[in-house]
Amino acid sequence: MIRRMTTVLAALLWLLAGIVQAGDTVKIGVLAKNGPAKALKRWKPTGEYLTARLEGKTVEIVPLGFEKVFPAIEGNEVDFFLVNSSMFVTAKVKYGAEAILTMINSRQGKALKSFGGVIFTTAYNDAINSLADIKGKTFMAVKKSSFGGWQMAYKELLAQGIDPFRDFAGVEFGGKHDNVVFAVQNETVAAGTVRTDTLERLAASGAISMEEFKILGKKSYDTFPFVCSTDLYPEWPLAKTKQTDSTLAAQVAAALKSMGQDDKAAKAAKIIGWTEPLDYSGVEDLQKSLGVGAYSK
């Protein structure tokens, strides 16, 4: 009898230890737009940074494909998540998520809190010189859920009286930003759209030359260094799920706001740091106008 009670007690202690251990792990889901390996390389140092600053907590970075983000949030599989601004708004409206910070990107030596989309064709395509010229031609974007790689351009095209699904010969989705650039470069499609800084990044790596491309519907902003065809919207937010404790969220936010741009984690993530959450109402307005995300028709 005593042996049986001892066995049961040991089992209970083991179970409780597992629960405590699970409670000590903080999971941050990250949209892995270029695959899990690249997401971990970029954001694992941030997890290590937080682990060193949150007493008694181990922070785990969880790469999530586009299709995995909302199930992970709805199923309480993550405590925090870092996704594009449109996906955040969907999570906010549908699942009660709350932004706790906005990422400050580091690009060409500038601290950027906003980004846009760029619409382009090859420099050698004499038949396309404006957005209207894409009518009757093929077009490629990243994914329907990609904010900078589709939704921004979609809104801009509609504002110009152009319905891509009615006026273009076809709309394809390449899955990744780089795929879209190379498809346009190789003239697999006539034109395409990606998030701002994609063309410059590929040019810096030697994969393309900026002179190979023609920017359509070009817009200029005084403090924004990249070619752009759309309005600008706030950068990706770090958000907490509805169930995540507010005290823990405040601790995470405070730790990340103290991150310097020379910190290992900031350099790996290619960011300047973090700031108070920006206003994402413009992103929600875009969703409403397009009938996408939380406002899908």
C-alpha positions in Angstrom: 0.0 0.0 0.0 2.8 2.4 1.0 4.7 1.5 -2.2 1.6 2.2 -4.3 1.1 5.6 -2.6 4.7 6.4 -3.2 4.4 5.6 -6.9 1.3 7.7 -7.2 3.0 10.6 -5.3 6.0 10.4 -7.6 3.8 10.5 -10.6 2.0 13.5 -9.3 5.3 15.3 -8.5 6.5 14.5 -12.1 3.3 15.9 -13.6 3.5 19.1 -11.5 7.1 19.6 -12.4 6.2 19.3 -16.1 3.4 21.9 -15.6 5.8 24.3 -13.8 8.4 23.8 -16.5 5.8 24.5 -19.2 4.8 27.6 -17.4 8.4 28.8 -17.4 8.6 28.7 -21.2 7.5 31.7 -23.1 6.8 31.1 -26.7 7.0 33.8 -29.4 5.6 32.8 -32.8 7.4 34.5 -35.7 6.0 34.6 -39.3 8.6 32.6 -41.2 8.0 34.2 -44.6 11.3 32.8 -46.0 11.2 29.5 -44.2 11.9 28.3 -40.6 15.7 28.2 -40.8 16.0 31.8 -41.8 13.4 32.9 -39.2 15.3 31.1 -36.4 18.7 32.6 -37.5 17.1 36.0 -37.4 15.1 35.8 -34.2 16.7 33.1 -32.0 19.2 35.7 -30.6 16.1 37.8 -29.5 14.8 34.7 -27.6 18.2 34.4 -25.9 18.2 38.1 -25.1 14.9 37.9 -23.4 15.8 34.6 -21.6 18.7 36.5 -20.0 16.4 39.3 -18.8 13.2 37.5 -17.7 13.9 35.9 -14.4 13.0 32.2 -14.4 11.8 32.2 -18.0 13.0 30.5 -21.1 12.0 32.2 -24.3 11.4 30.0 -27.3 11.1 31.3 -30.9 8.5 29.3 -32.9 8.7 29.8 -36.7 5.2 29.8 -38.3 4.3 29.5 -41.9 1.5 31.8 -43.2 -1.1 29.1 -42.7 0.1 28.2 -39.2 -0.1 31.7 -37.6 -3.8 31.9 -36.8 -4.2 28.3 -35.6 -1.3 28.9 -33.2 -2.9 32.1 -31.9 -6.4 30.7 -31.6 -5.1 27.5 -30.0 -2.9 29.3 -27.4 0.2 27.6 -28.8 2.2 30.8 -28.4 2.2 33.6 -25.9 3.4 36.4 -28.2 3.7 36.7 -32.0 5.5 38.8 -34.6 3.7 38.9 -37.9 3.0 41.4 -40.7 0.8 44.4 -39.8 -2.3 43.0 -41.6 -2.1 39.6 -40.0 -1.8 41.4 -36.6 -5.0 43.3 -37.3 -6.8 40.1 -38.1 -5.6 38.5 -34.9 -6.6 41.7 -33.0 -10.2 41.7 -34.4 -10.8 37.9 -34.3 -8.8 36.7 -31.3 -8.4 39.8 -29.0 -4.6 40.1 -29.6 -2.9 43.3 -28.5 0.2 45.0 -29.9 2.9 45.7 -27.2 5.7 47.1 -29.5 6.5 48.0 -33.0 9.7 46.9 -34.7 12.1 49.6 -35.9 13.8 48.3 -39.0 17.4 49.0 -40.0 17.8 49.6 -43.7 20.6 51.5 -45.4 21.6 53.0 -42.1 18.2 54.4 -41.5 15.7 53.6 -38.6 12.4 52.8 -40.3 9.0 52.4 -38.5 7.0 52.1 -41.8 7.1 50.3 -45.1 5.2 50.0 -48.3 4.8 48.0 -51.5 6.5 48.4 -54.9 5.0 47.6 -58.2 7.5 47.0 -61.1 8.2 45.5 -64.5 11.5 45.0 -66.4 13.3 48.1 -67.7 13.1 46.5 -71.1 9.3 46.2 -71.3 8.3 49.1 -73.5 4.7 48.1 -73.4 4.3 48.9 -69.7 5.1 52.4 -68.4 2.2 53.0 -66.0 -0.1 51.0 -63.7 -2.8 51.2 -66.4 -0.5 49.5 -68.9 -0.6 46.3 -66.9 -4.2 45.7 -68.1 -4.3 42.6 -70.2 -0.9 41.5 -68.9 0.2 38.9 -66.3 1.0 39.9 -62.8 2.6 38.2 -59.7 2.4 38.9 -56.0 3.7 37.0 -53.0 0.6 35.7 -51.2 -2.9 36.9 -50.7 -2.1 37.2 -47.0 1.1 39.2 -47.7 0.6 42.8 -46.6 3.6 44.4 -48.4 3.7 41.8 -51.1 0.1 42.0 -52.2 -2.5 43.9 -50.1 -0.9 47.3 -50.3 -0.6 47.1 -54.1 -4.1 45.7 -54.5 -5.5 48.7 -52.7 -3.4 51.1 -54.8 -4.5 49.4 -58.0 -8.2 49.6 -57.0 -7.7 53.3 -56.2 -6.5 53.8 -59.7 -9.6 52.2 -61.1 -7.8 48.9 -61.9 -9.2 45.5 -60.7 -6.4 43.0 -61.0 -8.7 40.0 -61.1 -10.8 41.5 -63.8 -8.3 43.7 -65.8 -5.1 41.6 -65.8 -4.6 38.5 -68.0 -3.8 36.6 -64.8 -2.7 37.1 -61.2 -0.3 34.5 -59.7 1.3 34.2 -56.3 4.9 33.3 -56.0 5.0 32.4 -52.3 8.2 34.4 -51.6 9.2 38.0 -52.4 12.4 36.9 -54.1 10.4 34.5 -56.4 8.3 37.4 -57.6 11.4 39.5 -58.4 13.0 36.7 -60.4 9.8 35.9 -62.2 9.6 39.5 -63.4 13.3 39.6 -64.2 13.0 36.5 -66.3 9.8 37.8 -67.9 7.8 34.8 -66.7 5.2 37.5 -65.8 4.9 41.0 -67.1 4.8 42.8 -63.7 4.8 42.1 -60.0 4.8 43.5 -56.5 6.8 43.0 -53.4 7.4 44.8 -50.1 9.7 47.8 -50.2 13.4 47.1 -49.6 13.2 43.8 -51.4 14.7 45.1 -54.7 17.4 47.0 -52.9 18.3 44.0 -50.8 18.7 41.7 -53.8 20.7 44.4 -55.6 23.0 44.7 -52.6 23.6 41.0 -52.7 24.4 41.1 -56.4 21.4 39.0 -57.4 19.9 41.8 -59.5 20.6 45.3 -60.6 18.2 48.1 -59.9 18.6 49.3 -63.5 16.9 46.1 -64.7 13.6 47.3 -63.3 11.1 50.0 -64.0 9.0 51.2 -61.0 5.3 51.8 -61.7 3.2 54.4 -59.9 6.3 55.6 -58.1 5.7 57.6 -54.9 8.4 59.5 -53.0 8.6 60.2 -49.2 11.1 62.5 -47.7 12.3 60.2 -44.9 11.8 56.9 -46.8 14.8 55.6 -48.8 13.3 52.8 -51.0 11.4 52.8 -54.2 7.7 52.6 -53.5 4.3 52.6 -55.2 1.9 52.6 -52.3 1.0 54.4 -49.1 3.3 53.7 -46.1 2.1 51.6 -43.1 3.5 50.9 -39.7 6.1 48.1 -39.4 5.4 44.7 -37.9 4.2 44.7 -34.3 5.1 42.3 -31.5 1.7 41.3 -30.0 0.5 39.3 -27.1 -2.4 36.9 -27.3 -5.6 37.5 -25.3 -4.6 34.9 -22.7 -1.1 36.2 -22.1 -0.6 37.8 -18.7 -0.3 41.6 -18.9 2.5 41.7 -16.3 4.6 39.3 -18.4 3.8 41.4 -21.5 5.0 44.6 -19.8 8.2 42.8 -18.8 8.9 41.6 -22.3 8.2 45.1 -23.7 10.5 46.8 -21.2 13.3 44.3 -21.9 13.0 44.8 -25.7 12.8 48.6 -25.5 16.1 48.5 -23.7 17.8 46.6 -26.6 20.5 48.7 -28.3 21.1 48.6 -32.0 24.6 47.2 -31.4 23.3 44.3 -29.4 23.8 40.9 -30.9 20.0 40.3 -31.0 19.4 43.5 -32.9 22.1 42.9 -35.4 20.8 39.3 -36.1 17.3 40.6 -36.6 18.6 43.5 -38.7 16.7 46.1 -36.7 17.5 49.2 -34.7 15.3 48.2 -31.8 11.7 48.5 -30.6 9.3 51.3 -29.8 5.8 51.8 -28.4 3.1 50.3 -30.6 2.1 52.5 -33.5 -1.4 53.2 -34.8 -2.6 50.3 -36.9 -6.0 51.8 -37.7 -4.9 52.5 -41.3 -4.2 48.8 -41.7 -7.6 48.0 -40.5 -9.1 50.5 -42.9 -7.2 48.7 -45.7 -8.7 45.4 -44.7 -12.2 46.8 -44.6 -11.8 48.4 -48.1 -10.5 45.2 -49.6 -12.6 42.8 -47.7 -9.6 40.8 -46.6 -8.2 39.5 -43.3 -10.6 40.0 -40.5 -13.1 41.5 -43.0 -13.0 38.8 -45.6 -16.2 38.7 -47.5 
